[in-house]
C-alpha cells in the first residue's frame, strides 16, 4: 500500500533585507515543521534568519549595499534609483541563482513537484514570466506564489498613486480624476524604470517586454500574489484583483526563552497588573524608529521629549540595533542629557515582547512594524514620508487603527497631539482589537499551506 503523496519541494527567494525576508522566513519555518523541504535564496545579511528556520540557505551574492554606495543612492530618499539600481540590477544575479537552484532541485529530487515562493522584489521570477529560457529539466515553469511585503500598488486611478505622499482614500469624482492625472504625470518616470527592467530581462533571454508599469507588473507575477494582511487594511478596489489573495497577518512569534529582559522590565509588568481604574496605572507608549532607518531625531527623541513631564505616561523606546545608544544633547526641546524619569530605553527589543503591554505604538510606518501593531491589537501613531511609509500611514488611518502623520520629522507637538488622540478616543482601541481578531481568524499560515496544495492539485 502506498503512503501519502510526497509534498512538493519549495524554493523561496527574497531580496536580502530583513523586511523582505522575515515574512517568507516565518512561512518557511511553519512549512518545514509540516514536512516540506525548503531551499531559501537570499543574501548574506539575512543568512542567519533563514538558517534558523531549518531551510537550506542558498546565497545570492549581489552586494546591494556596495552598489548603493557606489552609485550615491540615498537609502530612502530616491525611490526611482533604488528600484532601478538596487532591486533592478539585483535581478541579474537573483534570476541566475533561482535558475541554478531549480536545476539542482530537479537533479536531487527527480520527479518531485516544485513550488516557488517569490518575494515580490526578489527580482528572480520576472524574466521567466517574459520568455527567459526555462531551467534545464523543466518543460514548464513551476507554480509560483508571489509574496508582497508592503501595501498594494493599484494599477489605475481607482486608488491614490503609490509614492504620492499618502493621499487619503476618498473616491469622489474629483479625486478619481486627480488620481488619474497623477498616474498620467508619473508615467514617464515609470516608463524609465520599466525600460530598465526590460533591458535587464532581455539580457537574460526574455523574448517580450512587460506590458505596463513595473510596479503594477510585480504584483502580477506568478500564479497569484499573496498579501499578509486583511482586506480591511487595504482600499476596496484592491480586493477586485483576481490574482490577489489576502491571507491575514502572520501570527505572533513566541519570544525566545533565553531572551534577557532589561532590569527595568518589572516596572512595566507591575503597571500592567494594576486594576484598570487605579489612579497609579499609567499608559505605556512604545516608540521605535525601526531596525534600518535609525535617525532618532526624527521620531524617538521628539516622542520622549513630548511626554518628558507627564506623570501619567511611561515611554518605552527601542533603538533597533544591539549596542546602539541615544544622544540627548540635540534635536529636542529637552535640556537634560539623560532619559526623563518616565522613559525607559533599550538598544534592541522584540516588538512582540513589549506590544502586549502598550497602549499606543509610535513607529515610522514600516510595513512589518505596522502589522506587528495590528496583530497585537495596539492603536498606533505612524510617521514617515519616504519609501512606502506615507502610504502605510494612509491605509492605517483609513482603517481606523491609527493617526497617520505622513511626515518624516513630525515634531514634538504633532506627536503629543496624535498620541493623546489615540489614548483618549476609545474607538482606536476598539478598532485595533477588531482588526487583530479579523487577521488572527484568517489563519495566514494555514492559508499558505492550502494555496500550495491548491496549486499542485491536492485539493
C-alpha positions in Angstrom: 0.0 0.0 0.0 1.5 3.4 -1.0 1.9 6.1 1.5 0.6 9.7 1.3 1.8 11.7 -1.7 5.1 13.5 -1.3 4.9 17.2 -0.6 6.4 19.5 -3.3 9.8 20.9 -2.8 9.7 24.7 -2.1 12.2 27.2 -3.5 11.9 30.5 -1.7 13.6 33.7 -2.9 13.7 37.1 -1.3 15.7 40.4 -1.5 18.4 40.5 1.1 16.9 42.8 3.7 15.0 41.8 6.9 11.8 43.4 5.9 11.7 41.4 2.6 12.9 38.1 4.2 11.2 37.9 7.5 7.7 37.0 6.3 8.8 34.2 4.0 11.2 33.0 6.7 8.3 32.7 9.1 6.2 30.9 6.5 9.2 28.6 5.7 9.7 27.7 9.3 6.0 26.7 9.6 6.1 24.7 6.3 9.2 22.9 7.3 7.5 21.7 10.6 4.7 20.4 8.3 7.2 18.3 6.4 8.2 20.5 3.5 11.8 20.8 2.3 12.7 24.5 1.6 15.6 25.9 -0.4 15.8 29.6 0.5 17.7 32.1 -1.7 18.8 35.4 -0.3 21.9 37.3 0.6 24.4 37.1 3.5 22.7 39.9 5.6 19.8 37.6 6.3 21.5 34.2 6.2 21.2 33.6 9.9 17.4 34.4 9.8 17.0 31.8 7.1 19.1 29.1 8.7 17.1 29.4 11.9 14.0 28.3 10.0 15.6 25.0 9.1 15.7 25.9 5.4 18.6 25.2 3.2 20.3 28.5 2.6 21.3 29.4 -1.0 23.3 32.6 -1.4 22.5 35.4 -3.8 25.8 37.3 -3.7 24.6 40.6 -5.1 26.3 43.3 -3.0 23.4 45.8 -2.9 24.9 48.0 -0.1 28.1 48.4 -2.1 26.2 49.2 -5.2 24.1 51.7 -3.3 27.2 53.5 -2.0 29.0 53.4 -5.4 26.0 55.0 -7.2 25.5 57.5 -4.4 21.9 56.4 -3.9 20.3 57.8 -0.7 19.0 54.9 1.3 15.4 56.1 1.4 15.0 59.4 -0.5 15.4 58.3 -4.1 12.8 55.6 -4.8 13.3 55.6 -8.5 17.0 54.9 -8.3 16.5 52.3 -5.6 14.0 50.5 -7.8 16.3 50.7 -10.8 19.8 50.1 -9.5 19.2 48.1 -6.3 16.1 46.0 -6.8 16.5 46.1 -10.6 20.2 45.3 -11.0 19.9 42.6 -8.4 17.7 40.8 -11.0 20.7 39.6 -13.0 22.1 37.7 -10.1 18.8 36.7 -8.4 17.4 35.1 -11.6 20.6 33.2 -12.3 20.7 31.8 -8.8 17.0 30.8 -8.9 17.5 29.1 -12.3 20.5 27.2 -10.9 18.7 26.2 -7.7 15.7 24.9 -9.7 18.1 22.8 -11.8 19.7 21.5 -8.7 16.4 20.6 -7.1 15.4 18.7 -10.3 18.6 16.7 -10.2 18.4 16.0 -6.4 14.7 15.2 -6.4 13.7 13.9 -9.8 10.0 13.7 -10.4 9.1 15.9 -7.4 6.8 18.8 -7.9 8.3 22.2 -7.1 6.6 25.4 -6.0 8.4 28.8 -6.0 7.8 31.2 -3.0 8.8 34.5 -4.5 9.1 37.8 -2.6 7.8 40.4 -4.9 11.0 42.5 -5.0 13.3 39.5 -5.2 13.9 40.1 -8.9 14.3 36.4 -9.7 11.0 35.4 -11.2 10.2 38.2 -13.7 12.5 37.2 -16.6 10.8 33.7 -16.7 7.4 35.5 -17.0 8.5 37.3 -20.1 10.1 34.4 -22.0 13.6 33.8 -20.5 14.7 30.1 -21.0 13.4 27.6 -18.5 15.8 25.8 -16.2 17.1 22.5 -17.6 14.8 19.6 -16.8 11.6 21.7 -16.8 9.0 21.7 -19.6 7.0 24.4 -17.8 7.8 26.8 -15.0 6.9 25.5 -11.6 3.8 27.1 -10.0 4.7 30.3 -8.1 3.3 32.2 -5.2 4.2 35.9 -5.3 4.5 37.3 -1.7 4.3 41.0 -1.2 5.7 42.7 1.9 4.1 46.2 1.6 0.9 48.0 0.5 -0.8 47.1 -2.7 0.1 49.2 -5.7 -3.1 50.0 -7.6 -2.9 49.5 -11.4 -5.0 52.5 -12.2 -6.7 55.7 -10.9 -9.1 53.8 -8.6 -6.8 54.4 -5.6 -4.3 57.2 -4.8 -1.0 56.7 -6.6 1.7 54.9 -4.6 4.5 57.3 -3.6 2.3 60.4 -3.8 2.6 61.3 -0.2 -0.1 59.0 1.2 -3.2 60.8 -0.1 -6.3 59.7 1.8 -8.7 57.3 0.1 -11.8 59.4 -0.8 -13.0 58.3 -4.2 -15.1 61.3 -5.1 -15.3 62.1 -8.9 -12.9 65.0 -8.4 -10.4 62.8 -6.6 -10.7 60.0 -9.1 -9.9 62.5 -11.8 -7.0 63.9 -9.8 -5.5 60.4 -9.1 -5.7 59.5 -12.8 -4.0 62.8 -13.7 -1.2 61.9 -11.2 -0.8 58.5 -12.7 -0.5 60.1 -16.1 2.1 62.6 -14.8 4.1 59.8 -13.3 4.0 57.7 -16.5 7.4 59.0 -17.9 9.3 58.1 -14.8 7.5 54.7 -14.5 8.4 54.1 -18.2 12.0 54.8 -17.5 12.0 52.2 -14.7 10.1 49.7 -16.9 12.5 50.1 -19.8 15.4 49.5 -17.4 13.9 46.2 -16.3 13.1 45.2 -19.9 16.7 45.8 -20.8 17.8 43.6 -17.9 15.2 40.9 -18.8 16.4 40.9 -22.4 20.0 40.2 -21.4 18.6 37.1 -19.5 16.8 35.8 -22.6 13.3 37.4 -22.3 11.5 37.4 -25.6 8.9 40.0 -24.9 8.7 43.2 -22.8 6.4 43.6 -19.7 3.2 45.2 -20.9 2.9 48.0 -18.4 4.5 49.9 -15.4 6.9 47.8 -13.4 5.2 48.4 -10.1 1.9 47.1 -11.5 3.6 44.0 -13.0 5.5 42.8 -10.0 2.1 42.3 -8.3 1.0 40.1 -11.2 3.9 37.7 -11.1 3.4 34.0 -10.5 0.1 32.2 -10.3 -1.2 34.6 -7.6 0.0 37.3 -5.3 -0.4 37.0 -1.5 -0.8 39.9 0.9 -0.2 39.0 4.6 -3.0 41.3 5.8 -6.8 41.5 5.7 -8.9 43.4 3.2 -9.9 45.9 5.9 -6.3 47.2 5.9 -6.3 47.9 2.1 -8.5 50.0 -0.1 -11.7 48.3 -1.5 -10.7 48.2 -5.2 -7.6 46.1 -4.4 -9.8 43.1 -3.5 -11.2 43.0 -7.0 -7.9 41.8 -8.5 -8.5 38.1 -9.3 -4.8 37.2 -8.8 -4.7 38.7 -5.3 -5.2 36.7 -2.1 -5.4 38.2 1.4 -4.3 35.6 4.0 -4.3 37.8 7.1 -1.4 38.9 9.2 1.3 36.4 10.1 0.9 35.2 13.7 3.0 36.5 16.6 6.2 34.5 17.1 7.0 33.3 20.6 9.7 35.2 22.5 12.9 33.3 22.8 13.0 31.6 26.2 16.6 32.8 26.6 15.8 36.5 25.9 17.1 38.7 28.6 14.7 41.4 29.7 16.1 44.7 30.9 16.4 45.4 34.6 13.5 47.9 34.5 11.0 45.5 33.0 9.3 44.7 36.3 8.1 48.3 36.3 6.1 47.6 33.1 4.7 44.3 34.2 3.7 45.7 37.6 1.9 48.6 35.9 0.0 46.2 33.7 -1.1 44.2 36.8 -2.8 47.3 38.4 -6.6 47.5 38.1 -7.8 49.4 35.1 -9.2 52.3 37.1 -6.3 52.5 39.6 -5.0 56.1 39.9 -1.5 54.7 39.8 -1.9 53.0 36.5 0.0 54.7 33.6 -0.4 54.5 29.9 2.5 52.9 28.1 3.7 54.4 24.8 6.1 52.2 22.8 8.2 54.0 20.2 10.6 52.7 17.6 12.4 54.0 14.6 12.6 50.6 13.1 15.7 48.4 12.6 17.1 50.0 9.4 16.4 53.7 9.2 17.5 54.8 12.6 17.7 58.6 12.7 16.5 59.0 16.3 16.0 62.8 15.9 13.0 62.1 13.6 10.8 60.1 15.9 12.3 58.7 19.1 13.8 61.8 20.6 10.8 64.0 19.9 8.4 61.4 21.3 10.4 61.2 24.5 10.5 65.0 24.7 6.8 65.3 24.1 6.0 63.3 27.3 9.0 64.1 29.4 6.9 65.9 32.0 4.0 63.5 32.0 3.4 61.5 35.2 0.5 59.6 33.6 2.6 58.0 30.8 5.6 55.6 30.6 7.6 55.8 27.4 9.5 52.7 26.2 11.9 53.3 23.3 13.9 50.7 21.4 16.8 51.8 19.3 16.6 48.9 16.8 20.2 47.7 17.0 22.2 45.9 19.6 24.7 48.2 21.2 23.0 51.4 19.9 23.0 54.4 22.2 20.9 57.6 22.3 22.4 61.1 22.4 20.1 63.6 24.2 22.3 66.6 23.5 20.5 67.9 20.4 17.3 67.6 18.4 14.6 68.3 21.0 13.5 70.9 23.5 14.9 68.9 26.4 17.9 70.3 28.3 18.7 67.0 30.0 21.5 64.7 28.8 19.8 61.6 30.3 16.4 60.0 29.9 13.5 61.5 31.7 12.2 59.7 34.8 9.2 58.3 32.9 11.3 56.9 30.0 13.0 53.5 29.5 15.4 52.9 26.7 16.8 49.7 25.3 19.0 49.1 22.4 17.1 46.1 21.0 13.8 44.7 22.0 11.4 42.3 20.2 8.2 44.2 19.3 6.0 41.3 20.4 7.5 41.3 23.9 6.5 44.9 24.6 3.4 45.5 22.5 1.1 43.4 24.7 1.8 46.0 27.4 1.5 49.1 25.2 -1.5 51.4 25.0 -0.1 53.2 21.9 2.6 52.3 19.4 4.6 55.1 17.7 6.6 54.0 14.7 8.0 55.2 11.4 5.4 53.2 9.4 7.5 50.3 8.2 5.0 47.7 7.0 6.4 44.9 9.1 6.2 47.0 12.3 2.7 48.2 11.4 1.5 44.6 11.1 3.0 43.8 14.5 0.8 46.5 15.9 -2.2 45.0 14.1 -1.5 41.5 15.4 -1.1 42.8 18.9 -4.3 44.9 18.8 -2.5 48.2 19.6 -3.6 51.5 18.2 -0.8 53.4 16.5 0.7 56.8 15.6 2.6 56.4 12.4 5.0 58.9 10.9 7.0 58.6 7.7 7.3 60.1 4.2 9.8 58.0 2.3 9.7 54.6 0.6 6.2 53.2 1.3 5.7 54.9 4.7 3.2 57.6 3.8 1.1 55.0 2.0 1.2 52.8 5.1 0.1 55.8 7.2 -2.8 56.5 4.9 -4.1 52.9 5.0 -3.8 52.7 8.8 -5.7 55.9 9.2 -8.4 54.8 6.7 -8.8 51.5 8.7 -9.3 53.5 11.9 -6.4 51.9 13.8 -4.0 54.9 13.7 -3.3 58.6 13.4 -1.1 58.9 10.3 1.2 61.9 10.4 2.8 61.3 6.9 5.9 63.3 7.9 9.5 62.2 8.3 10.0 64.6 11.2 6.6 65.3 12.7 7.9 67.2 15.7 7.0 67.1 19.4 3.7 68.9 19.3 2.3 66.8 16.5 3.4 63.6 18.2 1.9 64.7 21.6 -1.4 65.6 20.0 -1.6 62.3 18.0 -0.7 60.1 20.9 -3.2 61.9 23.2 -5.8 61.4 20.5 -5.2 57.7 20.2 -5.2 57.3 24.0 -8.2 59.5 24.6 -10.6 58.1 22.0 -11.7 54.5 22.8 -12.7 53.9 19.1 -9.0 53.4 18.2 -8.5 50.6 20.7 -11.9 49.0 19.8 -10.9 49.1 16.1 -7.4 47.7 16.9 -9.0 44.7 18.6 -11.4 44.1 15.8 -8.6 44.1 13.2 -6.5 41.9 15.4 -9.3 39.3 15.6 -10.0 39.6 11.9 -6.4 38.9 11.0 -6.0 36.1 13.5 -9.1 34.3 12.3 -7.9 34.3 8.7 -5.1 31.9 9.7 -2.3 33.1 7.5 0.0 30.1 7.8 -2.8 27.6 7.2 -3.9 29.6 4.2 -0.4 29.4 2.6 -0.4 25.7 3.0 -3.8 25.4 1.4 -2.7 27.6 -1.5 0.3 25.3 -2.1 -2.0 22.3 -2.1 -4.4 24.1 -4.5 -1.6 24.9 -6.9 -0.3 21.4 -7.1 -3.8 19.9 -7.4 -4.1 18.3 -4.0 -7.4 19.9 -3.2 
